[in-house]
Amino acid sequence: MAESVLVAGAGGFIGGHLVEALLKDGHAVKAVDSKPGDEWFQVFEDAEDVELDLRDRDACFEAARGMSQVYNLAADMGGMGFIEANKAACMLSVLINTHLLEAAREAGVASYFYASSACVYPADRQRTPEVEPLKESDAYPGMPEDGYGWEKLFSERMCRHFTEDYGLPTRVARYHNVYGPEGSFEGGREKAPAAICRKVAEAELGGEHRIEVWGDGKQTRSFMYIDDCIHGTRAIMHSGLVEPINLGSSELVSIDELIDKVERIAGIEVERDYRLDAPQGVRGRNSDNTLIEAELGWEPQVSLEAGLETTYAWIRDRLAARLVR
């Protein structure tokens, strides 16, 4: 059944892909972002595009009016370099979730989704590259990543209490490293897969086969392709889940292994200049998918190799286009 759906943060990477999926299913989508429209990653004719700063309470009430579903993906965030250098700015995103929850309650919204992050997990569980996969219960006792992680953990609790106190159905997903085309690949807000694809593509196109790597290359992560993220997000929204749940791949790879894969896609080998003084985040992070597999039967369908191939081609095409202008 077609519904009226608000996507907050629609000008961002995940938000743009979510708007596309909702429109394909026939929903009436209000796409909201604080950025001017020409800075959105994707724009769709069939969506109602609105420029609003959702840190403002009145803007949230305007956005939620008449909506039956709300997806809150709006946040001031980026890659590790941005997060570590902008802790206060990241924490101010709490205003968005605070006001949007109030607005959703007032509007009688049927369901509310909040995009949280694996940054809520304590650093002391992520000190080695051979990290144990993180279970949802590992988030407590709370000691999340400073700034961004604290905002996410607090906002998760706010969702929980709006459900308990006001009966607003809320769903929370903890995203683990989402990547794919139509997102940031330069400028400081990009995540590791996009940054590495860009660096290798620049090496391929420029002929100097050398790249800079943040850290020693031994730090580990798991990476989820955007199509799997969108499918999982919508499955969580329409589930009966009350507690936050992991949404990510459980395939653990090191940054060096990630570079190896991109090298094979590009057909080159690169020398690696390791910057040990650069922001690196935790030493290892992986998603325990036991709960989401049991509750929703969800698991990633796109292999890391296939997702990187698509992402690399998209980034390389944009870099190559600049060379012929």
C-alpha positions in Angstrom: 0.0 0.0 0.0 1.3 3.4 -1.0 2.2 5.7 2.0 3.4 9.2 2.6 7.0 8.8 3.7 9.5 11.4 5.0 13.2 10.8 4.4 15.3 13.1 6.5 18.8 13.4 5.2 17.6 12.7 1.6 20.4 14.7 0.1 23.0 12.3 1.6 24.4 9.0 0.4 22.1 6.5 2.1 19.1 8.9 2.0 19.3 9.3 -1.8 19.3 5.6 -2.4 16.4 5.1 0.1 14.3 7.8 -1.7 14.9 5.9 -5.0 13.7 2.6 -3.5 10.6 4.1 -2.0 9.6 5.9 -5.2 10.0 2.6 -7.1 7.5 1.0 -4.8 5.0 3.8 -5.4 5.2 5.7 -2.2 4.7 9.5 -1.9 8.1 10.7 -0.7 9.0 14.0 1.0 12.7 14.3 0.6 14.3 16.8 3.2 17.8 18.0 3.6 19.5 21.1 4.9 21.8 21.3 1.9 20.8 23.3 -1.3 19.3 21.0 -3.9 22.3 21.2 -6.2 24.5 19.7 -3.5 22.3 16.6 -3.0 23.8 13.3 -4.3 20.6 12.3 -6.0 17.4 14.2 -7.0 14.2 12.5 -8.3 11.4 14.3 -10.1 8.7 12.2 -8.4 9.8 13.2 -4.9 8.8 16.4 -3.1 12.2 18.0 -2.4 12.3 20.4 0.6 15.3 22.3 1.9 14.9 22.5 5.7 17.4 22.6 8.6 16.0 19.9 10.9 18.0 21.1 13.8 15.2 23.6 14.1 12.1 22.4 15.9 9.6 24.2 13.6 11.3 22.7 10.6 10.8 19.2 11.9 7.1 19.8 12.6 6.7 21.2 9.0 8.5 18.2 7.6 6.5 15.5 9.5 3.1 17.0 8.9 0.9 14.5 7.1 3.5 11.7 7.0 2.7 8.1 7.9 6.4 7.0 8.1 9.6 8.8 9.0 13.1 7.7 8.2 15.6 9.8 10.1 19.0 9.5 8.4 19.9 13.2 8.9 23.2 13.9 10.7 26.3 16.0 10.4 28.9 13.3 9.8 31.6 11.8 7.6 34.6 9.6 7.7 36.9 9.1 10.6 38.9 12.3 9.9 35.7 14.4 10.0 34.3 12.7 13.1 37.5 13.1 15.1 37.8 16.8 14.2 34.2 17.7 14.6 32.9 16.1 17.8 30.6 19.1 18.8 29.1 19.4 15.4 28.4 15.6 15.3 26.7 15.8 18.7 24.5 18.7 17.6 22.7 16.2 15.4 20.9 15.2 18.6 18.6 18.2 17.9 17.4 16.6 14.8 16.3 13.4 16.4 14.9 15.2 19.4 12.7 17.5 17.4 11.8 15.0 14.8 10.6 12.5 17.4 8.4 15.2 18.9 7.1 16.1 15.5 6.4 12.5 14.6 4.4 12.0 17.8 2.4 15.1 17.2 1.7 14.0 13.6 0.5 10.6 14.6 3.2 8.9 12.5 2.7 5.1 12.3 6.4 4.2 12.3 9.8 6.0 12.9 13.2 4.7 11.9 16.5 6.0 13.3 19.8 5.4 11.7 22.3 4.7 14.4 25.9 3.5 14.1 28.4 0.9 15.2 30.2 3.8 16.7 28.0 3.3 19.8 30.1 0.2 20.8 32.8 0.6 23.5 36.4 1.1 22.2 37.7 -1.5 24.7 35.9 -4.2 22.7 37.7 -3.0 19.5 41.3 -2.9 20.4 42.7 -5.6 18.1 42.4 -6.3 14.4 41.1 -9.8 15.3 38.1 -8.3 17.0 35.2 -10.4 18.2 32.0 -9.5 16.2 30.0 -7.0 18.1 26.6 -8.1 19.5 23.8 -5.6 20.2 24.2 -6.2 24.0 27.8 -5.1 23.8 26.8 -1.5 23.6 26.4 -1.5 27.4 27.9 -0.5 29.8 28.1 2.6 27.5 31.4 4.0 26.5 30.9 4.8 22.8 33.2 6.7 20.4 33.6 10.3 21.6 31.3 12.8 20.1 29.5 11.0 17.2 29.1 7.7 19.1 27.6 9.4 22.2 25.1 11.3 20.2 24.0 8.0 18.5 23.7 6.1 21.7 21.7 8.9 23.4 19.4 9.1 20.4 18.8 5.4 20.5 17.6 5.7 24.1 15.4 8.6 23.2 13.7 6.5 20.5 13.2 3.7 23.1 11.5 6.0 25.6 9.3 7.7 23.0 8.0 4.2 22.3 7.6 3.3 26.0 6.1 6.6 27.1 4.1 7.8 24.1 3.5 4.6 22.1 5.4 5.9 19.0 6.7 2.8 17.2 10.4 3.3 16.7 13.0 1.1 14.9 16.8 1.5 15.3 19.5 0.1 13.0 23.2 0.3 13.9 24.9 0.8 10.5 28.3 -0.8 9.9 30.4 1.0 7.2 28.0 1.5 4.3 29.6 2.1 0.8 28.6 2.3 -2.8 28.2 4.8 -5.7 26.4 8.2 -5.4 28.2 9.3 -2.3 31.2 11.2 -0.9 34.6 10.1 -2.3 36.7 13.2 -1.5 36.6 16.4 0.7 37.0 14.7 4.1 33.6 13.2 4.6 34.2 10.0 2.6 34.5 6.6 4.2 37.4 4.1 3.7 36.1 2.2 0.6 35.4 5.4 -1.3 38.7 7.0 -0.2 40.7 4.0 -1.3 38.8 3.7 -4.6 39.5 7.4 -5.3 43.2 7.1 -4.4 43.7 4.0 -6.6 41.8 5.6 -9.5 43.9 8.7 -9.2 47.0 6.5 -9.3 45.7 4.6 -12.3 44.7 7.7 -14.3 47.7 9.8 -13.3 50.3 7.1 -13.8 52.0 7.5 -10.4 51.2 4.3 -8.7 51.6 5.4 -5.1 48.8 6.1 -2.5 48.7 7.4 1.0 47.1 5.1 3.6 45.8 6.2 7.0 47.2 3.9 9.6 49.4 0.8 9.2 46.9 -1.0 7.0 46.3 -3.7 9.6 43.2 -2.2 11.1 40.0 -4.2 10.2 36.4 -3.4 9.3 33.4 -5.0 7.7 31.8 -3.2 4.7 28.1 -3.3 3.6 27.1 -2.4 0.1 24.3 0.2 -0.2 21.7 -2.1 -1.8 22.0 -4.4 1.1 21.7 -1.5 3.5 18.5 -0.2 1.9 16.9 -3.7 1.9 17.8 -4.2 5.5 16.7 -0.7 6.6 13.2 -1.2 5.1 13.0 -4.7 6.6 13.8 -3.3 10.0 11.3 -0.5 9.6 8.5 -2.9 8.9 9.5 -5.4 11.6 8.3 -5.8 15.1 11.7 -5.1 16.5 11.9 -2.8 19.5 15.6 -2.9 20.4 18.5 -1.6 18.2 19.8 -4.1 15.8 23.1 -4.5 13.8 22.9 -3.9 10.1 26.2 -4.7 8.4 28.4 -7.3 6.8 30.2 -9.9 9.0 33.1 -10.3 6.5 36.1 -8.9 8.3 38.9 -7.4 6.1 42.0 -5.3 6.8 42.5 -2.0 5.1 45.5 -3.6 3.3 43.2 -6.4 2.1 40.7 -3.8 0.9 43.4 -2.1 -1.1 44.4 -5.4 -2.6 40.9 -5.9 -3.9 40.7 -2.4 -5.4 44.1 -3.0 -7.0 42.8 -6.1 -8.8 39.7 -4.2 -10.0 41.9 -1.4 -11.3 44.5 -3.7 -12.8 47.5 -2.0 -11.1 49.6 -2.3 -8.0 50.4 0.7 -5.9 53.1 1.5 -3.4 51.6 2.4 0.0 52.7 5.3 2.1 51.4 4.6 5.6 50.5 7.6 7.7 50.6 6.4 11.3 49.7 9.9 12.6 46.4 10.1 10.7 43.0 9.3 12.2 42.4 5.6 12.3 39.5 4.9 14.7 39.4 1.6 16.5 41.8 -1.3 15.6 39.0 -3.7 14.6 35.2 -3.6 14.1 32.9 -6.3 12.9 29.1 -7.0 13.0 27.6 -10.0 14.7 24.6 -10.7 12.5 23.1 -13.5 14.6 20.0 -11.4 15.7 19.1 -10.0 12.3 19.5 -13.3 10.6 17.2 -15.0 13.2 14.6 -12.2 13.3 14.4 -11.1 9.7 16.3 -13.7 7.7 18.5 -10.8 6.4 22.1 -11.2 5.3 24.2 -9.3 2.7 23.6 -10.4 -0.9 26.3 -8.3 -2.6 29.9 -9.5 -2.2 32.6 -7.1 -1.3 34.3 -7.6 -4.6 31.2 -7.0 -6.6 30.3 -3.9 -4.6 33.8 -2.4 -4.9 33.8 -3.0 -8.6 30.7 -0.9 -9.0 31.9 1.7 -6.6 35.3 2.0 -8.2 33.9 2.3 -11.7 31.5 5.1 -10.5 34.4 7.1 -8.8 36.9 6.5 -11.7 34.4 7.7 -14.3 33.9 11.0 -12.4 37.7 11.5 -12.0 38.3 10.7 -15.6 35.6 13.2 -16.8 37.5 16.0 -15.1 40.6 15.2 -17.1 38.9 15.8 -20.4 37.2 19.1 -19.6 
